[in-house]
Amino acid sequence: MSPTRTVFLTAEWRDLVMLNYEIDPRLLDKYVPCGTALDSFLGKTYVSLVGFRFCRTKLFGFLTVPLHSDFDEVNLRFYVRRKEGDENRRGVVFIAEIVPKQAVATVARLVYGENYMCLPMKHRLCTEKSKKSFLYQWQVKNQWCQLTAEAMGAPELPREGSLEQYITEHYWGYSTRRGGGSLEYHVSHVPWQVWASTTAGFEGDASGLYGTELGRVLQGRPSSAFIADGSSVTVFRGNKLT
């Protein structure tokens, strides 16, 4: 079995709140792993602030770590592409990822070189008839930041060629290795159904978390927002690109 297909973990990613912001691509140049290029949708570059739940997490697909199978994550990510033979691989790069479990953050930094941090977190999910409300919160010093969204009705598969399809259907992850070069890893899941968000927003000190330039982008109104139902996922071990 090739390294690309060696399972590192299985889990369910559920209740994904996705706020998407158009951004000047020059602000992302320093984060682009070598061997990849910034991706765009209809000529526009996006970053996404995403909150979701990790559920039923198992290392190597079978090992459950006590007290570490269910937890929240909030990440800031953008989108890249890489040519591999005849295949155009569309992937995600994480600028920062927040979880409430120190062991999770440590393992992710060591295995994938991701920029994880451990902070207190909590969430609230509510359903009233056809209305759904989502809230993810994380504490930075004495302030609680929050990511919120509301939706109505039933979720549907994204329309072909839509921004929702573009954002949700990335099946590769890329990171910059500490010793230089890049890491590529595969993420497998079925297409997600989405709700169009009626209201959504982010509140908190974005500049303190992500720096002044990115913070200014995140303090603005998102270009789009939606909620994905999520699914079971499999994350494979990474391969060194260079």
GROMACS elastic network, one bead per residue, 0.5 to 0.9 nm:
[ bonds ]
;  ai    aj funct       b0    kb
    1     4     6  0.81777   500
    1     5     6  0.64773   500
    1     6     6  0.70390   500
    2     5     6  0.55535   500
    2     6     6  0.68539   500
    3     6     6  0.52848   500
    3     7     6  0.87744   500
    3   236     6  0.81398   500
    3   237     6  0.64665   500
    3   238     6  0.71466   500
    3   239     6  0.66926   500
    4     7     6  0.83252   500
    4   184     6  0.85526   500
    4   185     6  0.67328   500
    4   186     6  0.68159   500
    4   236     6  0.62593   500
    4   237     6  0.60258   500
    4   238     6  0.62385   500
    4   239     6  0.63489   500
    5   186     6  0.78868   500
    5   236     6  0.58854   500
    5   237     6  0.71151   500
    5   238     6  0.89778   500
    6    60     6  0.82476   500
    6   235     6  0.87262   500
    6   236     6  0.54254   500
    6   237     6  0.55700   500
    6   238     6  0.85968   500
    7    10     6  0.75988   500
    7    59     6  0.82395   500
    7    60     6  0.53477   500
    7    61     6  0.66209   500
    7   234     6  0.69325   500
    7   235     6  0.61802   500
    7   237     6  0.59934   500
    8    58     6  0.86232   500
    8    59     6  0.59149   500
    8    61     6  0.70187   500
    8   234     6  0.77560   500
    8   235     6  0.57611   500
    8   237     6  0.52519   500
    8   238     6  0.87959   500
    9    57     6  0.69804   500
    9    58     6  0.55121   500
    9    61     6  0.52371   500
    9    62     6  0.82404   500
    9    63     6  0.87248   500
    9   233     6  0.84382   500
    9   234     6  0.60303   500
    9   235     6  0.53628   500
    9   236     6  0.68818   500
    9   237     6  0.85285   500
   10    56     6  0.79111   500
   10    57     6  0.57643   500
   10    58     6  0.53174   500
   10    59     6  0.65875   500
   10    60     6  0.69654   500
   10    62     6  0.80140   500
   10   232     6  0.73942   500
   10   233     6  0.57603   500
   10   235     6  0.62577   500
   10   236     6  0.87696   500
   11    54     6  0.65491   500
   11    55     6  0.58140   500
   11    56     6  0.52863   500
   11    58     6  0.62570   500
   11    59     6  0.87632   500
   11    61     6  0.81469   500
   11    69     6  0.82011   500
   11   231     6  0.85273   500
   11   232     6  0.57324   500
   11   233     6  0.54682   500
   11   234     6  0.66536   500
   11   235     6  0.84380   500
   12    53     6  0.78306   500
   12    54     6  0.58198   500
   12    56     6  0.61893   500
   12    57     6  0.69327   500
   12   230     6  0.73104   500
   12   231     6  0.54903   500
   12   233     6  0.56868   500
   12   234     6  0.85962   500
   13    16     6  0.73972   500
   13    52     6  0.66273   500
   13    53     6  0.56441   500
   13    54     6  0.50744   500
   13    55     6  0.64116   500
   13   229     6  0.82876   500
   13   230     6  0.52682   500
   13   231     6  0.56341   500
   13   232     6  0.63237   500
   13   233     6  0.68289   500
   14    52     6  0.58667   500
   14    53     6  0.51445   500
   14    54     6  0.67197   500
   14    55     6  0.73509   500
   14   228     6  0.76385   500
   14   229     6  0.57435   500
   14   231     6  0.63294   500
   14   232     6  0.84239   500
   15    51     6  0.79451   500
   15    52     6  0.54407   500
   15    53     6  0.64483   500
   15   125     6  0.85680   500
   15   134     6  0.78352   500
   15   227     6  0.66618   500
   15   228     6  0.59308   500
   15   229     6  0.50265   500
   15   230     6  0.61168   500
   16    50     6  0.65609   500
   16    51     6  0.56204   500
   16    53     6  0.72856   500
   16   134     6  0.89388   500
   16   226     6  0.83450   500
   16   227     6  0.54312   500
   16   229     6  0.64116   500
   16   230     6  0.65507   500
   17    49     6  0.80664   500
   17    50     6  0.55084   500
   17    51     6  0.51770   500
   17    52     6  0.63747   500
   17   134     6  0.73864   500
   17   135     6  0.85717   500
   17   136     6  0.86121   500
   17   147     6  0.77073   500
   17   148     6  0.74754   500
   17   149     6  0.67207   500
   17   197     6  0.89894   500
   17   200     6  0.86354   500
   17   225     6  0.76167   500
   17   226     6  0.62554   500
   17   228     6  0.66610   500
   18    48     6  0.63506   500
   18    49     6  0.59147   500
   18    51     6  0.68074   500
   18    52     6  0.87805   500
   18   149     6  0.87411   500
   18   167     6  0.86912   500
   18   200     6  0.89839   500
   18   224     6  0.83475   500
   18   225     6  0.56457   500
   18   226     6  0.55434   500
   18   227     6  0.59847   500
   18   228     6  0.76775   500
   19    47     6  0.83843   500
   19    48     6  0.54269   500
   19    49     6  0.51794   500
   19    50     6  0.63896   500
   19    51     6  0.89571   500
   19   147     6  0.86140   500
   19   149     6  0.89601   500
   19   200     6  0.74860   500
   19   201     6  0.74328   500
   19   202     6  0.82568   500
   19   222     6  0.59604   500
   19   223     6  0.77685   500
   19   224     6  0.61921   500
   19   226     6  0.68397   500
   19   227     6  0.87678   500
   20    46     6  0.63251   500
   20    47     6  0.57966   500
   20    49     6  0.65099   500
   20    50     6  0.85616   500
   20   167     6  0.84606   500
   20   222     6  0.54573   500
   20   223     6  0.57375   500
   20   224     6  0.52882   500
   20   225     6  0.60240   500
   20   226     6  0.87076   500
   21    45     6  0.83165   500
   21    46     6  0.53777   500
   21    47     6  0.53769   500
   21    48     6  0.61909   500
   21    49     6  0.82619   500
   21   217     6  0.71549   500
   21   218     6  0.71932   500
   21   220     6  0.82626   500
   21   221     6  0.76367   500
   21   223     6  0.50457   500
   21   224     6  0.70170   500
   21   225     6  0.89125   500
   22    25     6  0.89351   500
   22    44     6  0.65770   500
   22    45     6  0.56704   500
   22    47     6  0.66022   500
   22    48     6  0.88768   500
   22   217     6  0.81472   500
   22   222     6  0.76162   500
   22   223     6  0.61994   500
   22   224     6  0.89616   500
   23    26     6  0.84468   500
   23    27     6  0.74561   500
   23    28     6  0.84543   500
   23    44     6  0.77201   500
   23    45     6  0.56807   500
   23    46     6  0.55633   500
   23    47     6  0.67416   500
   23   214     6  0.86757   500
   23   217     6  0.70043   500
   24    27     6  0.58020   500
   24    28     6  0.77042   500
   24    44     6  0.85153   500
   24    45     6  0.68920   500
   24    46     6  0.84314   500
   25    28     6  0.54216   500
   25    29     6  0.66980   500
   25    38     6  0.76807   500
   25    44     6  0.84833   500
   25    45     6  0.60162   500
   25    46     6  0.81946   500
   26    29     6  0.53028   500
   26    30     6  0.82404   500
   27    30     6  0.73952   500
   27    31     6  0.85762   500
   27   213     6  0.73702   500
   27   214     6  0.76163   500
   28    31     6  0.54518   500
   28    32     6  0.66876   500
   28    38     6  0.82011   500
   28    78     6  0.82070   500
   29    32     6  0.55298   500
   29    38     6  0.79387   500
   30    33     6  0.83352   500
   31    93     6  0.79555   500
   31    94     6  0.87242   500
   31    95     6  0.72015   500
   31   175     6  0.88101   500
   31   176     6  0.82502   500
   32    35     6  0.86284   500
   32    36     6  0.67829   500
   32    37     6  0.68411   500
   32    38     6  0.69693   500
   32    80     6  0.76954   500
   32    93     6  0.75177   500
   32   174     6  0.87594   500
   32   175     6  0.82521   500
   32   176     6  0.80635   500
   33    36     6  0.58857   500
   33    37     6  0.79589   500
   33    80     6  0.89071   500
   33    93     6  0.80398   500
   33   174     6  0.68087   500
   33   175     6  0.59602   500
   33   176     6  0.52407   500
   33   177     6  0.86580   500
   33   181     6  0.74736   500
   33   182     6  0.57835   500
   33   183     6  0.82409   500
   34    37     6  0.79566   500
   34   175     6  0.89573   500
   34   176     6  0.74925   500
   34   181     6  0.63254   500
   34   182     6  0.60182   500
   34   241     6  0.84409   500
   34   242     6  0.80622   500
   35    82     6  0.68559   500
   35    83     6  0.88018   500
   35   181     6  0.83105   500
   35   182     6  0.72542   500
   35   241     6  0.72345   500
   35   242     6  0.78689   500
   36    80     6  0.62363   500
   36    81     6  0.56633   500
   36    83     6  0.80817   500
   36    91     6  0.89961   500
   36   174     6  0.82780   500
   36   182     6  0.88754   500
   37    79     6  0.87131   500
   37    80     6  0.53728   500
   37    81     6  0.54816   500
   37    82     6  0.65507   500
   38    45     6  0.78858   500
   38    78     6  0.83304   500
   38    79     6  0.62818   500
   38    81     6  0.64021   500
   39    43     6  0.89368   500
   39    44     6  0.86544   500
   39    45     6  0.68240   500
   39    46     6  0.86155   500
   39    78     6  0.84348   500
   39    79     6  0.54197   500
   39    81     6  0.56600   500
   39    90     6  0.77141   500
   39    91     6  0.85762   500
   40    43     6  0.55451   500
   40    44     6  0.51778   500
   40    46     6  0.71260   500
   40    79     6  0.74127   500
   40    80     6  0.79351   500
   41    44     6  0.51890   500
   41    45     6  0.64991   500
   41    46     6  0.80033   500
   41   163     6  0.72464   500
   41   166     6  0.73420   500
   42    45     6  0.86030   500
   42   163     6  0.89890   500
   45    78     6  0.82229   500
   45    79     6  0.80020   500
   46    77     6  0.86866   500
   46    78     6  0.61758   500
   46    79     6  0.72170   500
   46   167     6  0.89239   500
   46   223     6  0.88618   500
   47    76     6  0.69555   500
   47    77     6  0.55711   500
   47    79     6  0.73825   500
   48    75     6  0.80240   500
   48    76     6  0.57163   500
   48    77     6  0.53458   500
   48    78     6  0.62710   500
   48    79     6  0.89711   500
   48   167     6  0.83360   500
   48   222     6  0.89270   500
   49    74     6  0.71888   500
   49    75     6  0.58399   500
   49    77     6  0.66316   500
   49   147     6  0.84126   500
   49   202     6  0.86014   500
   49   218     6  0.83030   500
   50    73     6  0.80546   500
   50    74     6  0.54558   500
   50    75     6  0.53226   500
   50    76     6  0.64249   500
   50    77     6  0.79066   500
   50   147     6  0.82333   500
   51    72     6  0.74255   500
   51    73     6  0.57629   500
   51    75     6  0.66131   500
   51   135     6  0.85370   500
   51   136     6  0.62945   500
   51   137     6  0.88769   500
   51   147     6  0.70312   500
   51   148     6  0.89333   500
   52    71     6  0.88173   500
   52    72     6  0.59078   500
   52    73     6  0.56095   500
   52    74     6  0.65471   500
   52    75     6  0.89268   500
   52   136     6  0.77667   500
   52   230     6  0.87993   500
   53    70     6  0.72481   500
   53    71     6  0.59138   500
   53    73     6  0.62344   500
   53    74     6  0.88522   500
   53   123     6  0.88033   500
   54    57     6  0.66698   500
   54    69     6  0.72948   500
   54    70     6  0.53507   500
   54    71     6  0.52297   500
   54    72     6  0.58374   500
   54    73     6  0.71527   500
   55    69     6  0.59814   500
   55    71     6  0.67415   500
   55    72     6  0.86224   500
   55   232     6  0.89081   500
   56    64     6  0.79213   500
   56    68     6  0.88290   500
   56    69     6  0.50345   500
   56    70     6  0.59506   500
   57    61     6  0.81717   500
   57    62     6  0.89288   500
   57    63     6  0.84434   500
   57    64     6  0.66581   500
   57    65     6  0.81299   500
   57    68     6  0.74059   500
   57    70     6  0.65850   500
   58    61     6  0.51525   500
   58    62     6  0.54362   500
   58    65     6  0.71089   500
   58    68     6  0.89087   500
   58    69     6  0.67463   500
   59    62     6  0.61158   500
   59    64     6  0.64822   500
   59    65     6  0.77194   500
   60    63     6  0.63815   500
   60   236     6  0.87807   500
   61    64     6  0.85692   500
   61   234     6  0.79857   500
   64    67     6  0.88354   500
   64    68     6  0.76926   500
   64    69     6  0.64850   500
   65    68     6  0.54371   500
   65    69     6  0.63430   500
   66    69     6  0.68551   500
   67    70     6  0.73484   500
   67    71     6  0.88952   500
   68    71     6  0.69652   500
   68   101     6  0.73052   500
   68   103     6  0.82934   500
   68   104     6  0.76170   500
   71    99     6  0.72990   500
   71   100     6  0.70247   500
   71   101     6  0.76880   500
   71   121     6  0.87356   500
   71   122     6  0.88387   500
   72    98     6  0.82969   500
   72    99     6  0.60393   500
   72   100     6  0.69644   500
   72   121     6  0.70078   500
   72   122     6  0.72401   500
   72   123     6  0.75475   500
   72   136     6  0.80103   500
   73    97     6  0.69526   500
   73    98     6  0.55219   500
   73   100     6  0.76672   500
   73   121     6  0.83065   500
   73   136     6  0.86240   500
   74    96     6  0.84796   500
   74    97     6  0.58830   500
   74    98     6  0.51976   500
   74    99     6  0.68877   500
   74   136     6  0.78559   500
   74   137     6  0.86850   500
   74   138     6  0.83284   500
   74   147     6  0.87222   500
   75    94     6  0.68463   500
   75    95     6  0.75465   500
   75    96     6  0.56793   500
   75    98     6  0.61136   500
   75    99     6  0.88451   500
   75   116     6  0.88604   500
   76    93     6  0.86503   500
   76    94     6  0.58891   500
   76    95     6  0.55429   500
   76    96     6  0.54844   500
   76    97     6  0.65466   500
   76   210     6  0.86625   500
   77    92     6  0.65199   500
   77    93     6  0.55237   500
   77    95     6  0.55651   500
   77    96     6  0.73430   500
   77    97     6  0.86038   500
   78    91     6  0.85347   500
   78    92     6  0.57654   500
   78    93     6  0.54630   500
   78    94     6  0.66243   500
   78    95     6  0.76828   500
   79    90     6  0.73051   500
   79    91     6  0.57554   500
   79    93     6  0.61501   500
   79    94     6  0.88808   500
   79   167     6  0.83335   500
   79   170     6  0.81945   500
   80    89     6  0.84169   500
   80    90     6  0.59479   500
   80    91     6  0.51861   500
   80    92     6  0.60060   500
   80    93     6  0.70703   500
   80   173     6  0.89589   500
   80   174     6  0.83421   500
   81    88     6  0.68046   500
   81    89     6  0.54294   500
   81    91     6  0.57127   500
   81    92     6  0.83624   500
   81   172     6  0.89197   500
   82    87     6  0.83713   500
   82    88     6  0.59435   500
   82    89     6  0.51103   500
   82    90     6  0.65907   500
   82    91     6  0.78329   500
   83    86     6  0.71492   500
   83    87     6  0.59237   500
   83    89     6  0.60807   500
   83    90     6  0.88541   500
   84    87     6  0.51420   500
   84    88     6  0.63349   500
   84    89     6  0.70189   500
   85    88     6  0.80259   500
   89   170     6  0.81943   500
   89   171     6  0.77607   500
   89   172     6  0.68853   500
   90   169     6  0.82464   500
   90   170     6  0.54683   500
   90   171     6  0.66921   500
   90   172     6  0.63127   500
   90   173     6  0.85473   500
   91   169     6  0.87588   500
   91   170     6  0.50906   500
   91   171     6  0.59774   500
   91   173     6  0.51548   500
   91   174     6  0.67365   500
   91   184     6  0.89537   500
   91   186     6  0.88973   500
   92   170     6  0.66012   500
   92   171     6  0.79305   500
   92   172     6  0.63100   500
   92   174     6  0.62016   500
   92   175     6  0.87461   500
   93   114     6  0.89373   500
   93   172     6  0.89892   500
   93   173     6  0.60985   500
   93   174     6  0.53376   500
   93   175     6  0.61967   500
   94    97     6  0.68476   500
   94   114     6  0.70340   500
   94   115     6  0.72766   500
   94   173     6  0.83065   500
   94   174     6  0.79810   500
   94   175     6  0.74528   500
   95   114     6  0.81461   500
   95   115     6  0.66275   500
   95   116     6  0.89914   500
   95   210     6  0.80845   500
   96   114     6  0.75841   500
   96   115     6  0.50754   500
   96   116     6  0.59830   500
   96   117     6  0.76103   500
   96   209     6  0.85076   500
   96   210     6  0.76434   500
   97   105     6  0.84496   500
   97   114     6  0.77079   500
   97   115     6  0.60988   500
   97   117     6  0.62519   500
   97   118     6  0.86008   500
   98   105     6  0.79013   500
   98   115     6  0.86594   500
   98   116     6  0.57718   500
   98   117     6  0.50526   500
   98   118     6  0.57966   500
   98   119     6  0.65498   500
   98   121     6  0.86131   500
   98   138     6  0.81020   500
   99   102     6  0.76511   500
   99   104     6  0.73680   500
   99   105     6  0.67161   500
   99   116     6  0.73697   500
   99   117     6  0.64837   500
   99   118     6  0.51372   500
   99   119     6  0.61966   500
   99   120     6  0.77454   500
   99   121     6  0.72020   500
   99   138     6  0.86571   500
  100   104     6  0.82435   500
  100   105     6  0.83293   500
  100   117     6  0.82855   500
  100   118     6  0.51363   500
  100   119     6  0.50735   500
  100   120     6  0.51925   500
  100   121     6  0.56223   500
  100   122     6  0.85494   500
  100   138     6  0.84279   500
  101   104     6  0.53699   500
  101   105     6  0.64994   500
  101   106     6  0.88325   500
  101   117     6  0.89125   500
  101   118     6  0.60036   500
  101   119     6  0.77774   500
  101   120     6  0.84586   500
  102   105     6  0.51490   500
  102   106     6  0.61513   500
  102   107     6  0.86785   500
  102   117     6  0.77905   500
  102   118     6  0.54577   500
  102   119     6  0.83931   500
  103   106     6  0.51086   500
  103   107     6  0.61495   500
  103   108     6  0.85520   500
  103   118     6  0.88269   500
  104   107     6  0.53518   500
  104   108     6  0.61562   500
  104   109     6  0.86189   500
  104   116     6  0.85551   500
  104   118     6  0.84158   500
  105   108     6  0.52890   500
  105   109     6  0.62114   500
  105   110     6  0.87144   500
  105   114     6  0.85848   500
  105   115     6  0.83689   500
  105   116     6  0.51502   500
  105   117     6  0.59404   500
  105   118     6  0.62461   500
  106   109     6  0.52294   500
  106   110     6  0.62561   500
  106   111     6  0.86620   500
  106   116     6  0.75524   500
  106   117     6  0.84183   500
  106   118     6  0.88872   500
  107   110     6  0.51332   500
  107   111     6  0.59537   500
  107   112     6  0.81515   500
  108   111     6  0.53035   500
  108   112     6  0.55255   500
  108   113     6  0.66721   500
  108   114     6  0.60333   500
  108   115     6  0.82116   500
  108   116     6  0.69841   500
  109   112     6  0.56745   500
  109   115     6  0.63663   500
  109   116     6  0.63281   500
  110   113     6  0.56753   500
  110   114     6  0.78815   500
  111   114     6  0.81222   500
  111   237     6  0.82712   500
  111   238     6  0.81287   500
  112   174     6  0.85872   500
  112   175     6  0.69277   500
  112   176     6  0.86369   500
  112   177     6  0.78115   500
  112   183     6  0.71574   500
  112   184     6  0.87280   500
  112   185     6  0.84692   500
  112   237     6  0.84106   500
  112   238     6  0.70397   500
  113   116     6  0.86926   500
  113   175     6  0.63224   500
  113   176     6  0.66411   500
  113   177     6  0.57002   500
  113   178     6  0.67942   500
  113   183     6  0.81232   500
  114   175     6  0.64282   500
  114   176     6  0.79773   500
  114   177     6  0.86532   500
  118   121     6  0.89440   500
  119   138     6  0.64110   500
  119   139     6  0.61376   500
  119   140     6  0.70480   500
  120   137     6  0.83749   500
  120   138     6  0.56022   500
  120   139     6  0.54036   500
  120   140     6  0.80631   500
  121   136     6  0.75149   500
  121   137     6  0.55199   500
  121   139     6  0.64318   500
  121   144     6  0.87915   500
  122   135     6  0.83632   500
  122   136     6  0.61128   500
  122   137     6  0.53244   500
  122   138     6  0.65729   500
  123   134     6  0.76685   500
  123   135     6  0.53879   500
  123   137     6  0.60097   500
  123   138     6  0.87863   500
  124   133     6  0.79710   500
  124   134     6  0.60903   500
  124   135     6  0.50949   500
  124   136     6  0.67033   500
  124   137     6  0.87457   500
  125   132     6  0.74365   500
  125   133     6  0.57287   500
  125   135     6  0.63717   500
  125   136     6  0.87373   500
  126   131     6  0.82242   500
  126   132     6  0.57185   500
  126   133     6  0.50795   500
  126   134     6  0.66725   500
  126   135     6  0.88543   500
  127   130     6  0.71507   500
  127   131     6  0.57405   500
  127   133     6  0.64391   500
  128   131     6  0.51078   500
  128   132     6  0.64083   500
  128   133     6  0.84742   500
  129   132     6  0.81143   500
  129   152     6  0.90000   500
  129   153     6  0.88283   500
  130   151     6  0.82843   500
  130   152     6  0.54737   500
  130   153     6  0.50519   500
  130   154     6  0.76064   500
  131   150     6  0.71644   500
  131   151     6  0.58208   500
  131   153     6  0.66160   500
  132   149     6  0.83504   500
  132   150     6  0.55885   500
  132   151     6  0.52443   500
  132   152     6  0.62441   500
  132   153     6  0.82939   500
  133   148     6  0.75912   500
  133   149     6  0.59565   500
  133   151     6  0.66408   500
  134   147     6  0.80453   500
  134   148     6  0.55627   500
  134   149     6  0.52431   500
  134   150     6  0.62370   500
  134   151     6  0.86795   500
  134   227     6  0.87315   500
  135   146     6  0.68479   500
  135   147     6  0.57727   500
  135   149     6  0.67975   500
  135   150     6  0.89627   500
  136   145     6  0.83340   500
  136   146     6  0.55648   500
  136   147     6  0.51441   500
  136   148     6  0.65284   500
  137   144     6  0.62643   500
  137   145     6  0.54869   500
  137   147     6  0.64244   500
  137   148     6  0.87100   500
  138   143     6  0.83330   500
  138   144     6  0.55358   500
  138   145     6  0.53725   500
  138   146     6  0.65692   500
  138   147     6  0.89884   500
  139   142     6  0.66745   500
  139   143     6  0.55619   500
  139   145     6  0.61206   500
  139   146     6  0.88173   500
  140   143     6  0.53370   500
  140   144     6  0.62887   500
  140   145     6  0.72469   500
  140   204     6  0.88638   500
  140   205     6  0.82942   500
  140   208     6  0.87312   500
  140   209     6  0.82770   500
  141   144     6  0.82094   500
  143   204     6  0.75395   500
  143   205     6  0.82313   500
  144   203     6  0.85515   500
  144   204     6  0.69280   500
  145   202     6  0.75726   500
  145   203     6  0.55653   500
  145   205     6  0.70541   500
  145   206     6  0.85962   500
  146   201     6  0.81686   500
  146   202     6  0.57442   500
  146   203     6  0.52981   500
  146   204     6  0.65288   500
  147   200     6  0.76284   500
  147   201     6  0.59473   500
  147   203     6  0.66908   500
  147   204     6  0.88855   500
  148   199     6  0.80057   500
  148   200     6  0.53393   500
  148   201     6  0.54310   500
  148   202     6  0.65189   500
  148   203     6  0.86332   500
  149   197     6  0.63138   500
  149   198     6  0.74728   500
  149   199     6  0.55460   500
  149   201     6  0.66191   500
  149   225     6  0.79907   500
  149   226     6  0.76655   500
  149   227     6  0.75525   500
  150   195     6  0.89793   500
  150   196     6  0.86926   500
  150   197     6  0.55850   500
  150   198     6  0.56736   500
  150   199     6  0.53855   500
  150   200     6  0.64436   500
  150   226     6  0.86325   500
  150   227     6  0.83167   500
  151   154     6  0.87867   500
  151   195     6  0.61188   500
  151   196     6  0.62848   500
  151   198     6  0.53420   500
  151   199     6  0.73312   500
  151   226     6  0.80035   500
  151   227     6  0.76166   500
  152   155     6  0.86448   500
  152   195     6  0.72742   500
  152   196     6  0.77813   500
  152   197     6  0.76149   500
  152   198     6  0.72814   500
  153   195     6  0.76162   500
  154   194     6  0.84058   500
  154   195     6  0.67990   500
  155   193     6  0.54101   500
  155   196     6  0.79470   500
  155   227     6  0.85669   500
  155   228     6  0.78270   500
  155   229     6  0.74951   500
  156   159     6  0.85786   500
  156   192     6  0.82888   500
  156   194     6  0.53821   500
  156   195     6  0.66747   500
  157   160     6  0.87725   500
  157   165     6  0.82178   500
  157   191     6  0.74035   500
  157   192     6  0.63887   500
  157   194     6  0.61243   500
  157   195     6  0.88684   500
  158   161     6  0.83359   500
  158   162     6  0.66903   500
  158   163     6  0.83603   500
  158   164     6  0.58043   500
  158   165     6  0.52819   500
  158   168     6  0.88950   500
  158   191     6  0.86587   500
  158   192     6  0.78866   500
  158   193     6  0.65580   500
  158   194     6  0.65398   500
  158   195     6  0.89928   500
  159   162     6  0.54280   500
  159   163     6  0.85622   500
  159   164     6  0.76122   500
  159   165     6  0.67628   500
  160   163     6  0.89797   500
  160   164     6  0.89628   500
  160   165     6  0.66919   500
  160   166     6  0.89681   500
  161   164     6  0.83521   500
  161   165     6  0.64878   500
  161   166     6  0.71315   500
  162   165     6  0.52663   500
  162   166     6  0.63698   500
  162   167     6  0.87985   500
  163   167     6  0.61114   500
  163   168     6  0.86025   500
  163   224     6  0.85124   500
  164   167     6  0.52588   500
  164   168     6  0.61801   500
  164   169     6  0.84345   500
  164   194     6  0.78097   500
  164   224     6  0.87686   500
  164   225     6  0.88183   500
  164   226     6  0.77245   500
  165   168     6  0.53719   500
  165   169     6  0.58241   500
  165   191     6  0.84805   500
  165   192     6  0.86748   500
  166   169     6  0.56497   500
  166   170     6  0.74209   500
  167   170     6  0.69625   500
  168   171     6  0.88380   500
  168   191     6  0.76093   500
  168   192     6  0.71018   500
  168   228     6  0.80812   500
  169   190     6  0.89495   500
  169   191     6  0.68041   500
  169   192     6  0.82183   500
  170   173     6  0.81113   500
  170   187     6  0.82223   500
  171   185     6  0.86846   500
  171   186     6  0.60118   500
  171   188     6  0.61642   500
  171   189     6  0.78516   500
  172   184     6  0.69385   500
  172   185     6  0.57140   500
  172   187     6  0.56591   500
  172   188     6  0.84537   500
  173   183     6  0.80943   500
  173   184     6  0.57670   500
  173   185     6  0.52260   500
  173   186     6  0.63324   500
  173   187     6  0.72402   500
  173   238     6  0.87247   500
  174   182     6  0.69041   500
  174   183     6  0.55533   500
  174   185     6  0.65887   500
  174   238     6  0.87987   500
  175   181     6  0.87836   500
  175   182     6  0.56876   500
  175   183     6  0.52706   500
  175   184     6  0.68858   500
  175   185     6  0.89111   500
  176   179     6  0.85576   500
  176   180     6  0.68036   500
  176   181     6  0.60646   500
  176   183     6  0.62554   500
  177   180     6  0.51239   500
  177   181     6  0.55749   500
  177   182     6  0.52979   500
  177   183     6  0.63919   500
  177   240     6  0.84731   500
  178   181     6  0.79536   500
  178   182     6  0.88583   500
  180   242     6  0.78675   500
  181   240     6  0.73817   500
  181   241     6  0.66193   500
  182   239     6  0.84742   500
  182   240     6  0.59290   500
  182   241     6  0.53177   500
  182   242     6  0.59642   500
  183   238     6  0.60029   500
  183   239     6  0.55596   500
  183   241     6  0.57324   500
  183   242     6  0.79951   500
  184   237     6  0.85892   500
  184   238     6  0.52411   500
  184   239     6  0.52607   500
  184   240     6  0.64071   500
  184   241     6  0.67012   500
  185   235     6  0.74688   500
  185   236     6  0.60196   500
  185   237     6  0.60068   500
  185   239     6  0.62869   500
  185   240     6  0.89548   500
  186   234     6  0.83025   500
  186   235     6  0.61498   500
  186   236     6  0.54477   500
  186   237     6  0.75362   500
  186   238     6  0.72924   500
  187   233     6  0.69127   500
  187   234     6  0.57273   500
  187   236     6  0.63605   500
  188   232     6  0.86030   500
  188   233     6  0.56220   500
  188   234     6  0.51700   500
  188   235     6  0.65745   500
  188   236     6  0.82936   500
  189   192     6  0.82982   500
  189   230     6  0.86989   500
  189   231     6  0.67039   500
  189   232     6  0.63033   500
  189   234     6  0.67875   500
  190   230     6  0.86141   500
  190   231     6  0.69097   500
  190   232     6  0.78820   500
  190   233     6  0.80470   500
  191   230     6  0.83102   500
  191   231     6  0.83041   500
  192   228     6  0.60854   500
  192   229     6  0.62077   500
  192   230     6  0.55028   500
  192   231     6  0.69305   500
  193   227     6  0.85055   500
  193   228     6  0.56984   500
  193   229     6  0.57390   500
  193   230     6  0.72875   500
  194   197     6  0.89890   500
  194   226     6  0.66562   500
  194   227     6  0.54246   500
  194   229     6  0.61183   500
  194   230     6  0.85635   500
  195   198     6  0.89655   500
  195   226     6  0.57735   500
  195   227     6  0.51665   500
  195   228     6  0.63791   500
  195   229     6  0.80126   500
  196   225     6  0.70887   500
  196   227     6  0.66450   500
  196   228     6  0.89360   500
  197   200     6  0.64908   500
  197   224     6  0.84811   500
  197   225     6  0.57614   500
  197   227     6  0.65147   500
  198   225     6  0.84811   500
  198   226     6  0.83412   500
  199   225     6  0.80409   500
  199   226     6  0.89815   500
  200   222     6  0.83497   500
  200   224     6  0.89479   500
  200   225     6  0.64129   500
  200   226     6  0.79937   500
  201   221     6  0.75314   500
  201   222     6  0.75341   500
  201   225     6  0.83775   500
  202   206     6  0.88980   500
  202   218     6  0.75819   500
  202   219     6  0.74800   500
  202   221     6  0.87621   500
  202   222     6  0.89166   500
  203   206     6  0.80692   500
  203   219     6  0.77596   500
  204   207     6  0.87946   500
  204   208     6  0.89417   500
  204   219     6  0.84219   500
  205   208     6  0.54009   500
  205   209     6  0.66340   500
  205   210     6  0.88001   500
  205   215     6  0.76184   500
  205   219     6  0.86145   500
  206   209     6  0.51821   500
  206   210     6  0.58522   500
  206   211     6  0.72450   500
  206   212     6  0.78957   500
  206   214     6  0.75271   500
  206   216     6  0.75467   500
  206   217     6  0.88133   500
  206   218     6  0.65045   500
  206   219     6  0.69511   500
  207   210     6  0.52355   500
  207   213     6  0.73933   500
  207   214     6  0.68255   500
  207   216     6  0.69256   500
  207   218     6  0.85335   500
  207   219     6  0.87265   500
  208   211     6  0.58720   500
  208   212     6  0.75094   500
  208   215     6  0.75832   500
  209   212     6  0.89206   500
  209   215     6  0.76532   500
  210   213     6  0.79965   500
  210   214     6  0.59002   500
  210   215     6  0.58605   500
  211   214     6  0.57783   500
  211   215     6  0.57131   500
  211   216     6  0.85028   500
  212   216     6  0.60754   500
  212   217     6  0.88201   500
  213   216     6  0.53299   500
  213   217     6  0.67654   500
  214   217     6  0.51342   500
  214   218     6  0.63475   500
  214   219     6  0.87333   500
  215   218     6  0.51065   500
  215   219     6  0.61537   500
  215   220     6  0.88754   500
  216   219     6  0.52825   500
  216   220     6  0.68406   500
  217   220     6  0.55645   500
  217   221     6  0.83451   500
  217   222     6  0.86824   500
  218   221     6  0.74203   500
  218   222     6  0.75092   500
  219   222     6  0.86720   500
  221   224     6  0.85745   500
  222   225     6  0.67081   500
  227   230     6  0.89533   500
  230   233     6  0.87212   500
  235   238     6  0.89915   500
